Amino acid sequence: MKKVLTIAGSDCSGGAGIQADIKTITAHKMYAMSAITSLTAQNTTGVYGIMDADPQFVRQQLDAIFTDILPDAVKIGMVSAAGIIEAISEKLEEYQAQNIVIDPVMISTSGSRLLSEDAVEVLIAKLLPLGTLVTPNIPEAEVLCGFSIAGKPDMLKAAARIADDLHMAVLIKGGHLPGTAADLLYAEGTAFWYEEDRIDNPNTHGTGCTLSSAIACNMAAGHSLNKSVEQAKAYLSGALRDGLDLGKGPGPLNHVYKL
């Protein structure tokens, strides 16, 4: 059985973060492990509290995992403090982790900021260069590339800039652009576009977490980066089309719709 580690924050309402990741990994029939970076009090209407883990405790969690059950892939989500980012970077380097997918969670689906400004520089300088793939949405890609993104030409320019700066592959998610749901994978100088009709479903809580975890699962299975993104997007689209409707705000997905 393939093993996938998620390093992220906990969502007590079950729709995003560690909970979404574990459901996604399980739905891919893989073994899920987790290192929790933060506890959050959140639901479909917003984030109401964040309690970060002590960086040394994050190190202990990662030591416990890597010295016993070696992951085939790693997904990294919410890392809200510079000290936590430094701890994760240190341990990923120490254990030479492979197939690292980083979802640079800066702003939640409901609009709450989840990454402090002083931590952004540490994320860019220390953690992102260790990754295989980074999966920003449009606002996050703007932070990483330093300019505004208004359409597909800007997405391509931004992806090339980020890939060149960080020496890694980039998947820019186009869901924030009007009239298109196109995503762009830029890897080793080659662009892959994924064109899809926008799915009419307001329940999108945890979609970024789910997509990045699904990509990590496909990478753990040995698929190419392009194939991993393609199959992860198909899984996410199926979860959206399933039409689960829970909560008073943008609700969660049915991660086990295939089971």
N, C-alpha and C positions, 0 to 999 in steps of 0.2 A: 504494500500500500504506500502510495506517495504521501509525503508529509509536508504540510504548509504551515508556516508560522505567520501570525498576524501580530504586529506591534502597533497598538492603537489605543484610543480611549474607549471607555465603556458607555454605552447608551442604555440607560435604565428602561427606556420604553421599547427596546428591542429592535428598532428599525434600522439603525446605523451602527458605525463603529464595530467594536469587537463582536457584538451579537450578530450583525449582518455578515461579518466576515466568516464567523464560524458556521453559520447557516449555509453560506455560499460554498465554502470548502466541503462541508458535509454533502451538499447536493451534488458536488462533483465526485463523490465517493472517495474522498481523500481524508487523511487524518489531520485534524485541526489542532494547533497549539497557539497559545496567546501570551503575550507580555503586555500588561496593561500600563499605559502611560498616565492616564487620568481617569478619574471618576467624573461623570457628568450627570447633573439633574436636568433631563431634557425629555421632550416628547415631540409630537408633530407640530406643536405651536411655537416651539422655541427652546433655547438653552437657558436654564434658570440658575445654574451653578456649576462651577468647575473646581475640582480638587485634584491637583497634580500629585503624582507619585514622587517620592524622593528619588533623585537620580541614582543613588547607590542601590536602592531597591530595584530599580529597572535593571541595573547591572546584574544583580543577583538573579532576577528572573531569567535573563538571557544566558547567564552561566548555567543555570539549572537545565535549560532547554538544550543548548548546544553541546554540553558535555554528556548528554544522555541520548537524546533522539535528534539526530541531525536533520534539519529541514531541507527539502528539495527546492523550496522557493520561499521567499519572504515578502510579505506585503506590509508596508508601513503607512499608517494613516495619521491620526491626530497626534502631533508632538508639539505641545503648546509652550514649552519653556526651553531656553537655551541649554540649561544643564542636562535636561533629558536628551536633547538632540546630541550633545557631546557624548553622553553615556552610550547611546545607541551606536553612534559612529565608531566609537572605540571598540565595542564588542563585535560589530560586523567585520571590522578590519582584523581583529584578533582571531576570529574563527573563520575568516575568509569565506563569508557567506556568498552564495550564488543565487542568480535569478531574483534580483531584488526589484520589486515594483513599488515606487513611491508615489502615493497620492498626497500632494502637498496641501493638506486640509487647512486652508486659511479662513474660509468663511463657510458656515453651514448652509444647507439648503434653505433654512428659514431666515438667513441673513445675519446670524450671530457670528462675530469674529472669534475664531478658535485658536489663532496663532498670534502671540504678542509680537509687536513690531521689532523688538530687540532680538527676537529669536529668528527672524527671517534671514538676517545676515549669516547666522550660524548654520541654518538649514542649507543655504546656498553654498557656503564655503566648505562645510564638513560632511554633510549627509548626502546631498544630491550627487556629488561626484562618485559616490560608492554604488549608486544605483545602476540597474540595467535599463530601466524605463521610468520616466516621470509622467504623470497623467493629470496635468492641470486643466481646469476649465478656463474659460476666457478671462475672467478677472484675475485668476491666479497666474495665467500665462503673461498677462500684462505686467504683473509684478516682476516676473522672472526675466522678461525681455526688455522692459523699460519703456515701452511705447503702447499706444492704444491699438486695439484690434477691432476693426469695423466690418470685416468681410474675409472671404477666403484668401485673397492675396495677402492680407495682413497676417492671417494664420500661418501661411507658408513662410513668410518672412520671419515671424516670431519663432516658429519651430526651428528654422535653420539657425537663428541666433542662439537659442537656448541649447541646441544640440552642440554647436561649436563651442559655446562657453563652458558647458558642463561635461562634454565628451560622453554623452549618453543619448539613448533614443528618447523621443518625445511623442506623446499622444496628446494633442490638444483637442478637448471635447467642445464641439460647436453648439451645444444646447442653448447657450445664452444669445446666439445670433438670431435675428428675426428671419423667418421664412426658410430656415434650413436646420437640419439636425446632423449635418456633415461633421465627421470627426477626421482628424489628420494625424497619421503616424509618420514621423520623419525619423529614419534610421539609416546611418551610414551614407548620408547624402541622397537617399531615395525617399520620395514621398508616396504614401499610400492613402488614398481617400476612401472613406466609408460613407456612402450616401444612403440615407434612409429617410422615409417620410416620418414626420414627427408623430409620435403616438399620442393620441388624445387621452391623456391620463394625468390629472393634477397630482396624483399620489406618487411623489418622487423622493420621499425621505430615504436617504441612504443609497441612492443610485451610484454615486461616485465610489463609495466604499465597496459596493457590490461588484461594480465593473473591475476595479483594480484587483480585488480578490479573485475574481474569475480569470483574469489574465494570468495571475500568479499560478493558479491551478493548471492552466493550460501549459504554461512554461514548465511547471514541475513534471507534466506528462511528456515533455520532450518536444513539444511543437515549436515551430519557428515563431518569431515575434509577430509577424504579420498574421499567421494562422491563429496564434493565441488571442490577438485582439479581435479578429473576425469571429471566433467562436465565443469569446466572452461577450461581445456585443449581441450575438444571437441569443445567448442565455438571458442577458438583461432585458432584451426586447420581449422575450417570452414572459418574463416576470412582470413586466409592465402591462402587457396585453392581458394577463390573467385577471386584472381588474380588482384586486383586493382593495377594500375600502374601510380603513380603520382610522379612528382618531378625528379630532376637530380641525386639524390643519392638513398640510400635505402628508398623506399617510405612507406607511411602509409597503414594501413589496412582498409578494408571496415567493420566498426564496426556494421553496420546495415544490413548486408547481409541477415539476416533472415526476415527482415521486408518487 
